[in-house]
Amino acid sequence: MEWSRQLKFFMASVVMIVGMSCSSIAALATSGSLIPMGNSIGIQLELAGVFVTSDVPLSKKNASLKAGDQLMSIDGTSIESLKNLQEKAGVIEDESVLKLILKRDENDVKIEADGLSFKRALPFLKDTTEGTGTLTYVDLNDGTYGALGHQIIDSSLNSAPNFDSGSIYLSEIEQIKKSTPGNPGYKISSIIDQEKTLGSILTNSVYGIFGDWNTSYKEVLTEPLEVMQPTELTVGKAEILTTIQGTEVESFDIEISKLSNDSFQFKLTDQRLLEKTGGILQGMSGSPVIQKGKFVGAVTHMFVDEPEKGAGLFLGKMTEVGAK
């Protein structure tokens, strides 16, 4: 972001049914057009190992687990998943002395723990991370999608997580916690069908998450729009597509207020949206921005102290990464 204004930014991250066939939509999806979405999605990443989510003291020699540590092995046995860990923990005696190897800040750290202390630490270990956001676009030409407009940062690890695989799912908004100045609100949602993915997650970049689209998921698709070039965007009226209740994607009025090379600022002006949400919410990042019938980009951030104001990323920046 290239803003000089001294306000804190916050990532805005945590169904259109149409009577068109998938083949008809594909015919419309030329290289200069993409399908704008706005659906709420559940995000799940399978981490590349088992990680510690919080500082946990252990009884041996003042040793402790630190948030962000990766548990590499116990008594020489490699730990690759929680299932693998639970199998190992099932035979650990409370009085036993365990030799642990951790990956901490890229260094191997060796510590000891007694069995009971270690078993009490198990609830603070994980091998997956989950979140919610908004699907930005689908490109049927190459069977891909883009979402969020910013990177997934695991709050307990305080970093972009290393992951082996990931998936996105259609989710349903069950409740809204409204934003207020200084306190970002959020969407409370649940995945509709855990057995049916919208797509895989192959890339987690600073410009969003990207992957292969599940082409059998046709019911959420709508008509493609021409991609707007940054030089075409003007200060003034526009709209965002997002979901604030159930699975319905709705259009809400915004006002574009400032332009930059690869991003822009805007203000929510739709009173119905403001009454429902209080402003931009966590989970709203990725919401498509439309102006004059063209696809501009995606919502990415909010101003914490003025939650009705936010920032967005031009679609070209997202598709540059998504095409790689």
Contacts in CASP RR format, 6 or more apart in sequence:
PFRMAT RR
TARGET T0000
AUTHOR 0000-0000-0000
METHOD contacts of the structure
MODEL  1
MEWSRQLKFFMASVVMIVGMSCSSIAALATSGSLIPMGNSIGIQLELAGV
FVTSDVPLSKKNASLKAGDQLMSIDGTSIESLKNLQEKAGVIEDESVLKL
ILKRDENDVKIEADGLSFKRALPFLKDTTEGTGTLTYVDLNDGTYGALGH
QIIDSSLNSAPNFDSGSIYLSEIEQIKKSTPGNPGYKISSIIDQEKTLGS
ILTNSVYGIFGDWNTSYKEVLTEPLEVMQPTELTVGKAEILTTIQGTEVE
SFDIEISKLSNDSFQFKLTDQRLLEKTGGILQGMSGSPVIQKGKFVGAVT
HMFVDEPEKGAGLFLGKMTEVGAK
1 9 0 8 1.000
1 260 0 8 1.000
1 263 0 8 1.000
1 301 0 8 1.000
1 311 0 8 1.000
2 260 0 8 1.000
2 261 0 8 1.000
2 262 0 8 1.000
2 263 0 8 1.000
3 9 0 8 1.000
3 258 0 8 1.000
3 260 0 8 1.000
3 263 0 8 1.000
3 265 0 8 1.000
3 311 0 8 1.000
7 303 0 8 1.000
7 304 0 8 1.000
7 305 0 8 1.000
7 306 0 8 1.000
8 303 0 8 1.000
8 304 0 8 1.000
8 305 0 8 1.000
9 301 0 8 1.000
9 302 0 8 1.000
9 303 0 8 1.000
9 304 0 8 1.000
9 311 0 8 1.000
10 184 0 8 1.000
10 282 0 8 1.000
10 301 0 8 1.000
10 302 0 8 1.000
10 303 0 8 1.000
10 304 0 8 1.000
11 150 0 8 1.000
11 153 0 8 1.000
11 282 0 8 1.000
11 285 0 8 1.000
11 300 0 8 1.000
11 301 0 8 1.000
12 184 0 8 1.000
12 280 0 8 1.000
12 281 0 8 1.000
12 282 0 8 1.000
12 283 0 8 1.000
12 284 0 8 1.000
12 285 0 8 1.000
12 286 0 8 1.000
12 287 0 8 1.000
12 299 0 8 1.000
12 300 0 8 1.000
12 301 0 8 1.000
12 302 0 8 1.000
12 310 0 8 1.000
13 131 0 8 1.000
13 132 0 8 1.000
13 133 0 8 1.000
13 148 0 8 1.000
13 150 0 8 1.000
13 152 0 8 1.000
13 282 0 8 1.000
13 283 0 8 1.000
13 284 0 8 1.000
13 285 0 8 1.000
13 286 0 8 1.000
14 131 0 8 1.000
14 132 0 8 1.000
14 133 0 8 1.000
14 186 0 8 1.000
14 187 0 8 1.000
14 282 0 8 1.000
14 283 0 8 1.000
15 39 0 8 1.000
15 170 0 8 1.000
15 219 0 8 1.000
15 220 0 8 1.000
15 247 0 8 1.000
15 248 0 8 1.000
15 249 0 8 1.000
16 220 0 8 1.000
16 221 0 8 1.000
16 222 0 8 1.000
16 249 0 8 1.000
17 219 0 8 1.000
17 220 0 8 1.000
18 221 0 8 1.000
18 222 0 8 1.000
18 223 0 8 1.000
20 221 0 8 1.000
20 222 0 8 1.000
20 223 0 8 1.000
21 218 0 8 1.000
22 140 0 8 1.000
22 215 0 8 1.000
22 218 0 8 1.000
22 221 0 8 1.000
25 35 0 8 1.000
25 140 0 8 1.000
25 221 0 8 1.000
25 222 0 8 1.000
25 223 0 8 1.000
25 224 0 8 1.000
26 140 0 8 1.000
26 141 0 8 1.000
28 223 0 8 1.000
28 224 0 8 1.000
29 35 0 8 1.000
29 139 0 8 1.000
29 140 0 8 1.000
29 141 0 8 1.000
29 224 0 8 1.000
30 141 0 8 1.000
30 224 0 8 1.000
31 141 0 8 1.000
32 226 0 8 1.000
32 227 0 8 1.000
33 224 0 8 1.000
33 225 0 8 1.000
33 226 0 8 1.000
33 227 0 8 1.000
33 295 0 8 1.000
34 137 0 8 1.000
34 138 0 8 1.000
34 139 0 8 1.000
34 224 0 8 1.000
34 225 0 8 1.000
34 227 0 8 1.000
34 295 0 8 1.000
34 315 0 8 1.000
34 319 0 8 1.000
35 137 0 8 1.000
35 138 0 8 1.000
35 139 0 8 1.000
35 140 0 8 1.000
35 221 0 8 1.000
35 222 0 8 1.000
35 223 0 8 1.000
35 224 0 8 1.000
35 225 0 8 1.000
36 136 0 8 1.000
36 137 0 8 1.000
36 222 0 8 1.000
36 225 0 8 1.000
36 241 0 8 1.000
36 288 0 8 1.000
36 290 0 8 1.000
36 295 0 8 1.000
37 134 0 8 1.000
37 135 0 8 1.000
37 136 0 8 1.000
37 137 0 8 1.000
37 138 0 8 1.000
37 145 0 8 1.000
37 220 0 8 1.000
37 222 0 8 1.000
37 241 0 8 1.000
37 249 0 8 1.000
37 288 0 8 1.000
38 134 0 8 1.000
38 135 0 8 1.000
38 136 0 8 1.000
38 241 0 8 1.000
38 242 0 8 1.000
38 243 0 8 1.000
38 249 0 8 1.000
38 286 0 8 1.000
38 287 0 8 1.000
38 288 0 8 1.000
39 134 0 8 1.000
39 135 0 8 1.000
39 170 0 8 1.000
39 198 0 8 1.000
39 220 0 8 1.000
39 243 0 8 1.000
39 247 0 8 1.000
39 249 0 8 1.000
40 132 0 8 1.000
40 133 0 8 1.000
40 134 0 8 1.000
40 135 0 8 1.000
40 170 0 8 1.000
40 171 0 8 1.000
40 172 0 8 1.000
40 173 0 8 1.000
40 187 0 8 1.000
40 189 0 8 1.000
40 243 0 8 1.000
40 246 0 8 1.000
40 247 0 8 1.000
40 283 0 8 1.000
41 132 0 8 1.000
41 133 0 8 1.000
41 134 0 8 1.000
41 135 0 8 1.000
41 147 0 8 1.000
41 168 0 8 1.000
41 169 0 8 1.000
41 170 0 8 1.000
41 171 0 8 1.000
41 198 0 8 1.000
42 130 0 8 1.000
42 131 0 8 1.000
42 132 0 8 1.000
42 133 0 8 1.000
42 168 0 8 1.000
42 169 0 8 1.000
42 170 0 8 1.000
42 171 0 8 1.000
42 189 0 8 1.000
42 191 0 8 1.000
43 130 0 8 1.000
43 131 0 8 1.000
43 132 0 8 1.000
43 133 0 8 1.000
43 147 0 8 1.000
43 152 0 8 1.000
43 166 0 8 1.000
43 167 0 8 1.000
43 168 0 8 1.000
43 169 0 8 1.000
43 201 0 8 1.000
43 209 0 8 1.000
44 128 0 8 1.000
44 129 0 8 1.000
44 130 0 8 1.000
44 131 0 8 1.000
44 166 0 8 1.000
44 167 0 8 1.000
44 168 0 8 1.000
44 169 0 8 1.000
45 128 0 8 1.000
45 129 0 8 1.000
45 130 0 8 1.000
45 152 0 8 1.000
45 161 0 8 1.000
45 163 0 8 1.000
45 165 0 8 1.000
45 166 0 8 1.000
45 201 0 8 1.000
45 204 0 8 1.000
46 127 0 8 1.000
46 128 0 8 1.000
46 163 0 8 1.000
46 164 0 8 1.000
46 165 0 8 1.000
46 166 0 8 1.000
47 126 0 8 1.000
47 127 0 8 1.000
47 128 0 8 1.000
47 129 0 8 1.000
47 161 0 8 1.000
47 162 0 8 1.000
47 163 0 8 1.000
47 164 0 8 1.000
48 161 0 8 1.000
48 162 0 8 1.000
48 163 0 8 1.000
48 164 0 8 1.000
49 70 0 8 1.000
49 71 0 8 1.000
49 79 0 8 1.000
49 80 0 8 1.000
49 81 0 8 1.000
49 127 0 8 1.000
49 162 0 8 1.000
49 164 0 8 1.000
50 70 0 8 1.000
50 71 0 8 1.000
50 79 0 8 1.000
50 80 0 8 1.000
50 81 0 8 1.000
50 82 0 8 1.000
50 84 0 8 1.000
50 85 0 8 1.000
50 125 0 8 1.000
50 126 0 8 1.000
50 127 0 8 1.000
51 68 0 8 1.000
51 69 0 8 1.000
51 70 0 8 1.000
51 71 0 8 1.000
51 125 0 8 1.000
51 126 0 8 1.000
51 127 0 8 1.000
51 156 0 8 1.000
51 157 0 8 1.000
51 161 0 8 1.000
52 65 0 8 1.000
52 66 0 8 1.000
52 67 0 8 1.000
52 68 0 8 1.000
52 69 0 8 1.000
52 70 0 8 1.000
52 71 0 8 1.000
52 102 0 8 1.000
52 121 0 8 1.000
52 124 0 8 1.000
52 125 0 8 1.000
53 67 0 8 1.000
53 68 0 8 1.000
53 124 0 8 1.000
53 125 0 8 1.000
53 126 0 8 1.000
53 156 0 8 1.000
53 157 0 8 1.000
54 67 0 8 1.000
54 124 0 8 1.000
54 156 0 8 1.000
55 64 0 8 1.000
55 65 0 8 1.000
55 66 0 8 1.000
55 67 0 8 1.000
56 64 0 8 1.000
56 65 0 8 1.000
56 120 0 8 1.000
56 121 0 8 1.000
56 124 0 8 1.000
57 63 0 8 1.000
57 64 0 8 1.000
57 117 0 8 1.000
58 64 0 8 1.000
58 65 0 8 1.000
58 111 0 8 1.000
58 112 0 8 1.000
58 113 0 8 1.000
58 114 0 8 1.000
58 117 0 8 1.000
58 118 0 8 1.000
58 121 0 8 1.000
59 113 0 8 1.000
59 114 0 8 1.000
59 116 0 8 1.000
59 117 0 8 1.000
60 97 0 8 1.000
60 111 0 8 1.000
60 112 0 8 1.000
60 113 0 8 1.000
60 114 0 8 1.000
60 117 0 8 1.000
61 111 0 8 1.000
61 112 0 8 1.000
63 111 0 8 1.000
63 112 0 8 1.000
63 113 0 8 1.000
64 111 0 8 1.000
65 71 0 8 1.000
65 102 0 8 1.000
65 121 0 8 1.000
65 124 0 8 1.000
66 102 0 8 1.000
66 104 0 8 1.000
67 156 0 8 1.000
67 157 0 8 1.000
67 158 0 8 1.000
68 104 0 8 1.000
68 156 0 8 1.000
68 157 0 8 1.000
68 158 0 8 1.000
68 159 0 8 1.000
69 102 0 8 1.000
69 103 0 8 1.000
69 104 0 8 1.000
69 109 0 8 1.000
70 102 0 8 1.000
70 103 0 8 1.000
70 104 0 8 1.000
71 79 0 8 1.000
71 85 0 8 1.000
71 100 0 8 1.000
71 102 0 8 1.000
71 125 0 8 1.000
72 78 0 8 1.000
72 79 0 8 1.000
72 101 0 8 1.000
72 102 0 8 1.000
72 103 0 8 1.000
72 108 0 8 1.000
73 79 0 8 1.000
73 100 0 8 1.000
73 101 0 8 1.000
74 85 0 8 1.000
74 88 0 8 1.000
74 92 0 8 1.000
74 98 0 8 1.000
74 99 0 8 1.000
74 100 0 8 1.000
74 118 0 8 1.000
75 98 0 8 1.000
75 99 0 8 1.000
76 99 0 8 1.000
76 101 0 8 1.000
77 88 0 8 1.000
78 84 0 8 1.000
79 85 0 8 1.000
79 88 0 8 1.000
81 127 0 8 1.000
82 125 0 8 1.000
82 126 0 8 1.000
82 127 0 8 1.000
85 122 0 8 1.000
85 125 0 8 1.000
86 122 0 8 1.000
89 118 0 8 1.000
89 119 0 8 1.000
89 122 0 8 1.000
92 98 0 8 1.000
92 115 0 8 1.000
92 118 0 8 1.000
92 119 0 8 1.000
93 115 0 8 1.000
94 114 0 8 1.000
94 115 0 8 1.000
94 116 0 8 1.000
94 119 0 8 1.000
95 114 0 8 1.000
95 115 0 8 1.000
95 116 0 8 1.000
96 114 0 8 1.000
96 115 0 8 1.000
97 112 0 8 1.000
97 113 0 8 1.000
97 114 0 8 1.000
97 115 0 8 1.000
98 112 0 8 1.000
98 113 0 8 1.000
98 114 0 8 1.000
98 115 0 8 1.000
98 118 0 8 1.000
99 110 0 8 1.000
99 112 0 8 1.000
100 110 0 8 1.000
100 111 0 8 1.000
100 112 0 8 1.000
100 113 0 8 1.000
100 118 0 8 1.000
101 108 0 8 1.000
101 109 0 8 1.000
101 110 0 8 1.000
102 108 0 8 1.000
102 109 0 8 1.000
102 110 0 8 1.000
102 111 0 8 1.000
103 109 0 8 1.000
113 121 0 8 1.000
126 156 0 8 1.000
129 152 0 8 1.000
129 154 0 8 1.000
129 157 0 8 1.000
129 161 0 8 1.000
129 163 0 8 1.000
131 152 0 8 1.000
132 171 0 8 1.000
132 187 0 8 1.000
132 189 0 8 1.000
132 282 0 8 1.000
132 283 0 8 1.000
133 147 0 8 1.000
133 148 0 8 1.000
133 187 0 8 1.000
133 283 0 8 1.000
133 284 0 8 1.000
133 285 0 8 1.000
133 286 0 8 1.000
134 147 0 8 1.000
134 148 0 8 1.000
134 242 0 8 1.000
134 243 0 8 1.000
134 283 0 8 1.000
134 284 0 8 1.000
134 285 0 8 1.000
134 286 0 8 1.000
134 287 0 8 1.000
134 298 0 8 1.000
134 299 0 8 1.000
135 145 0 8 1.000
135 146 0 8 1.000
135 147 0 8 1.000
135 168 0 8 1.000
135 198 0 8 1.000
135 286 0 8 1.000
136 145 0 8 1.000
136 146 0 8 1.000
136 147 0 8 1.000
136 148 0 8 1.000
136 149 0 8 1.000
136 286 0 8 1.000
136 287 0 8 1.000
136 288 0 8 1.000
136 297 0 8 1.000
136 298 0 8 1.000
136 315 0 8 1.000
136 318 0 8 1.000
137 145 0 8 1.000
137 146 0 8 1.000
137 288 0 8 1.000
137 295 0 8 1.000
137 315 0 8 1.000
137 318 0 8 1.000
137 319 0 8 1.000
138 144 0 8 1.000
138 145 0 8 1.000
138 146 0 8 1.000
138 213 0 8 1.000
138 221 0 8 1.000
139 145 0 8 1.000
139 213 0 8 1.000
139 319 0 8 1.000
140 213 0 8 1.000
140 215 0 8 1.000
140 221 0 8 1.000
140 224 0 8 1.000
142 323 0 8 1.000
143 212 0 8 1.000
143 213 0 8 1.000
143 215 0 8 1.000
144 210 0 8 1.000
144 211 0 8 1.000
144 212 0 8 1.000
144 213 0 8 1.000
144 322 0 8 1.000
144 323 0 8 1.000
145 168 0 8 1.000
145 198 0 8 1.000
145 199 0 8 1.000
145 210 0 8 1.000
145 211 0 8 1.000
145 212 0 8 1.000
145 213 0 8 1.000
146 208 0 8 1.000
146 209 0 8 1.000
146 210 0 8 1.000
146 211 0 8 1.000
146 318 0 8 1.000
146 322 0 8 1.000
147 168 0 8 1.000
147 208 0 8 1.000
147 209 0 8 1.000
147 210 0 8 1.000
147 286 0 8 1.000
148 208 0 8 1.000
148 209 0 8 1.000
148 285 0 8 1.000
148 286 0 8 1.000
148 298 0 8 1.000
148 300 0 8 1.000
149 207 0 8 1.000
149 208 0 8 1.000
149 209 0 8 1.000
149 285 0 8 1.000
149 286 0 8 1.000
149 298 0 8 1.000
149 300 0 8 1.000
149 313 0 8 1.000
149 318 0 8 1.000
150 206 0 8 1.000
150 207 0 8 1.000
150 208 0 8 1.000
150 285 0 8 1.000
150 300 0 8 1.000
150 301 0 8 1.000
150 313 0 8 1.000
151 160 0 8 1.000
151 204 0 8 1.000
151 205 0 8 1.000
151 206 0 8 1.000
151 207 0 8 1.000
151 208 0 8 1.000
151 209 0 8 1.000
152 160 0 8 1.000
152 161 0 8 1.000
152 204 0 8 1.000
152 208 0 8 1.000
152 209 0 8 1.000
153 159 0 8 1.000
153 160 0 8 1.000
154 160 0 8 1.000
154 161 0 8 1.000
160 204 0 8 1.000
161 204 0 8 1.000
163 201 0 8 1.000
163 204 0 8 1.000
165 200 0 8 1.000
165 201 0 8 1.000
166 200 0 8 1.000
166 201 0 8 1.000
167 197 0 8 1.000
167 198 0 8 1.000
167 199 0 8 1.000
167 200 0 8 1.000
167 201 0 8 1.000
168 197 0 8 1.000
168 198 0 8 1.000
168 199 0 8 1.000
168 200 0 8 1.000
168 201 0 8 1.000
168 209 0 8 1.000
169 191 0 8 1.000
169 192 0 8 1.000
169 193 0 8 1.000
169 194 0 8 1.000
169 196 0 8 1.000
169 197 0 8 1.000
169 198 0 8 1.000
170 191 0 8 1.000
170 192 0 8 1.000
170 193 0 8 1.000
170 196 0 8 1.000
170 198 0 8 1.000
170 217 0 8 1.000
170 220 0 8 1.000
170 247 0 8 1.000
171 189 0 8 1.000
171 190 0 8 1.000
171 191 0 8 1.000
171 192 0 8 1.000
171 247 0 8 1.000
172 189 0 8 1.000
172 190 0 8 1.000
172 192 0 8 1.000
172 246 0 8 1.000
172 247 0 8 1.000
173 187 0 8 1.000
173 188 0 8 1.000
173 189 0 8 1.000
173 243 0 8 1.000
173 244 0 8 1.000
173 245 0 8 1.000
173 246 0 8 1.000
173 247 0 8 1.000
174 188 0 8 1.000
174 189 0 8 1.000
174 190 0 8 1.000
174 246 0 8 1.000
175 187 0 8 1.000
175 188 0 8 1.000
176 185 0 8 1.000
176 186 0 8 1.000
176 187 0 8 1.000
176 188 0 8 1.000
176 244 0 8 1.000
176 245 0 8 1.000
176 276 0 8 1.000
176 277 0 8 1.000
176 281 0 8 1.000
177 185 0 8 1.000
177 186 0 8 1.000
177 187 0 8 1.000
177 188 0 8 1.000
177 281 0 8 1.000
178 185 0 8 1.000
178 276 0 8 1.000
178 277 0 8 1.000
178 278 0 8 1.000
178 279 0 8 1.000
179 185 0 8 1.000
179 277 0 8 1.000
179 278 0 8 1.000
179 279 0 8 1.000
179 280 0 8 1.000
179 281 0 8 1.000
179 302 0 8 1.000
179 307 0 8 1.000
180 278 0 8 1.000
180 307 0 8 1.000
181 304 0 8 1.000
181 305 0 8 1.000
181 306 0 8 1.000
181 307 0 8 1.000
182 304 0 8 1.000
182 305 0 8 1.000
182 307 0 8 1.000
183 304 0 8 1.000
184 280 0 8 1.000
184 281 0 8 1.000
184 282 0 8 1.000
184 302 0 8 1.000
184 304 0 8 1.000
184 307 0 8 1.000
185 277 0 8 1.000
185 278 0 8 1.000
185 281 0 8 1.000
185 282 0 8 1.000
185 307 0 8 1.000
186 281 0 8 1.000
186 282 0 8 1.000
186 283 0 8 1.000
187 244 0 8 1.000
187 281 0 8 1.000
187 282 0 8 1.000
187 283 0 8 1.000
187 284 0 8 1.000
192 247 0 8 1.000
196 214 0 8 1.000
196 217 0 8 1.000
197 214 0 8 1.000
198 213 0 8 1.000
198 214 0 8 1.000
198 217 0 8 1.000
198 220 0 8 1.000
199 211 0 8 1.000
199 212 0 8 1.000
199 213 0 8 1.000
199 214 0 8 1.000
199 217 0 8 1.000
200 211 0 8 1.000
200 212 0 8 1.000
201 209 0 8 1.000
201 210 0 8 1.000
201 211 0 8 1.000
202 210 0 8 1.000
202 211 0 8 1.000
202 212 0 8 1.000
203 209 0 8 1.000
203 210 0 8 1.000
203 211 0 8 1.000
203 321 0 8 1.000
203 322 0 8 1.000
203 324 0 8 1.000
205 321 0 8 1.000
207 313 0 8 1.000
207 317 0 8 1.000
207 318 0 8 1.000
207 320 0 8 1.000
207 321 0 8 1.000
208 318 0 8 1.000
208 321 0 8 1.000
210 318 0 8 1.000
210 321 0 8 1.000
210 322 0 8 1.000
211 322 0 8 1.000
225 290 0 8 1.000
225 293 0 8 1.000
225 294 0 8 1.000
225 295 0 8 1.000
226 293 0 8 1.000
226 294 0 8 1.000
226 295 0 8 1.000
227 294 0 8 1.000
227 295 0 8 1.000
227 315 0 8 1.000
227 316 0 8 1.000
227 319 0 8 1.000
228 291 0 8 1.000
228 292 0 8 1.000
228 294 0 8 1.000
228 295 0 8 1.000
228 296 0 8 1.000
228 297 0 8 1.000
228 315 0 8 1.000
230 259 0 8 1.000
230 261 0 8 1.000
230 262 0 8 1.000
230 314 0 8 1.000
230 316 0 8 1.000
232 294 0 8 1.000
233 256 0 8 1.000
233 259 0 8 1.000
233 264 0 8 1.000
233 291 0 8 1.000
233 296 0 8 1.000
233 314 0 8 1.000
234 256 0 8 1.000
234 291 0 8 1.000
235 256 0 8 1.000
235 257 0 8 1.000
235 258 0 8 1.000
235 259 0 8 1.000
236 255 0 8 1.000
236 256 0 8 1.000
236 257 0 8 1.000
236 291 0 8 1.000
237 253 0 8 1.000
237 254 0 8 1.000
237 255 0 8 1.000
237 256 0 8 1.000
237 291 0 8 1.000
238 253 0 8 1.000
238 254 0 8 1.000
238 255 0 8 1.000
238 256 0 8 1.000
238 266 0 8 1.000
238 289 0 8 1.000
238 290 0 8 1.000
238 291 0 8 1.000
238 296 0 8 1.000
239 251 0 8 1.000
239 252 0 8 1.000
239 253 0 8 1.000
239 254 0 8 1.000
239 289 0 8 1.000
239 290 0 8 1.000
239 291 0 8 1.000
240 251 0 8 1.000
240 252 0 8 1.000
240 254 0 8 1.000
240 287 0 8 1.000
240 288 0 8 1.000
240 289 0 8 1.000
240 290 0 8 1.000
240 299 0 8 1.000
241 249 0 8 1.000
241 250 0 8 1.000
241 251 0 8 1.000
241 287 0 8 1.000
241 288 0 8 1.000
241 290 0 8 1.000
242 249 0 8 1.000
242 250 0 8 1.000
242 252 0 8 1.000
242 284 0 8 1.000
242 287 0 8 1.000
242 299 0 8 1.000
243 249 0 8 1.000
243 250 0 8 1.000
244 250 0 8 1.000
244 273 0 8 1.000
244 276 0 8 1.000
244 277 0 8 1.000
244 281 0 8 1.000
245 276 0 8 1.000
251 290 0 8 1.000
252 268 0 8 1.000
252 270 0 8 1.000
252 272 0 8 1.000
252 273 0 8 1.000
253 268 0 8 1.000
253 269 0 8 1.000
253 270 0 8 1.000
253 273 0 8 1.000
254 266 0 8 1.000
254 267 0 8 1.000
254 268 0 8 1.000
254 269 0 8 1.000
254 270 0 8 1.000
254 289 0 8 1.000
255 266 0 8 1.000
255 267 0 8 1.000
255 269 0 8 1.000
256 264 0 8 1.000
256 265 0 8 1.000
256 266 0 8 1.000
256 291 0 8 1.000
257 265 0 8 1.000
257 266 0 8 1.000
257 267 0 8 1.000
257 309 0 8 1.000
258 264 0 8 1.000
258 265 0 8 1.000
259 265 0 8 1.000
262 313 0 8 1.000
262 314 0 8 1.000
262 317 0 8 1.000
263 300 0 8 1.000
263 311 0 8 1.000
263 312 0 8 1.000
263 313 0 8 1.000
263 314 0 8 1.000
263 317 0 8 1.000
264 296 0 8 1.000
264 311 0 8 1.000
264 312 0 8 1.000
264 314 0 8 1.000
265 309 0 8 1.000
265 310 0 8 1.000
265 311 0 8 1.000
265 312 0 8 1.000
266 289 0 8 1.000
266 309 0 8 1.000
266 310 0 8 1.000
266 311 0 8 1.000
266 312 0 8 1.000
267 308 0 8 1.000
267 309 0 8 1.000
267 310 0 8 1.000
268 274 0 8 1.000
268 279 0 8 1.000
268 280 0 8 1.000
268 308 0 8 1.000
268 309 0 8 1.000
273 279 0 8 1.000
274 308 0 8 1.000
277 284 0 8 1.000
278 307 0 8 1.000
278 308 0 8 1.000
279 302 0 8 1.000
279 307 0 8 1.000
279 308 0 8 1.000
280 299 0 8 1.000
280 302 0 8 1.000
280 307 0 8 1.000
280 308 0 8 1.000
280 309 0 8 1.000
280 310 0 8 1.000
281 302 0 8 1.000
284 299 0 8 1.000
285 298 0 8 1.000
285 299 0 8 1.000
285 300 0 8 1.000
285 301 0 8 1.000
286 298 0 8 1.000
286 299 0 8 1.000
286 300 0 8 1.000
287 298 0 8 1.000
287 299 0 8 1.000
288 295 0 8 1.000
288 296 0 8 1.000
288 297 0 8 1.000
288 298 0 8 1.000
289 295 0 8 1.000
289 296 0 8 1.000
289 297 0 8 1.000
289 298 0 8 1.000
289 299 0 8 1.000
289 312 0 8 1.000
290 296 0 8 1.000
295 315 0 8 1.000
296 314 0 8 1.000
296 315 0 8 1.000
297 312 0 8 1.000
297 313 0 8 1.000
297 314 0 8 1.000
297 315 0 8 1.000
297 316 0 8 1.000
297 318 0 8 1.000
298 312 0 8 1.000
298 313 0 8 1.000
298 315 0 8 1.000
298 318 0 8 1.000
299 310 0 8 1.000
299 311 0 8 1.000
299 312 0 8 1.000
300 311 0 8 1.000
300 312 0 8 1.000
300 313 0 8 1.000
301 310 0 8 1.000
301 311 0 8 1.000
301 312 0 8 1.000
302 309 0 8 1.000
302 310 0 8 1.000
302 311 0 8 1.000
303 309 0 8 1.000
303 310 0 8 1.000
303 311 0 8 1.000
END
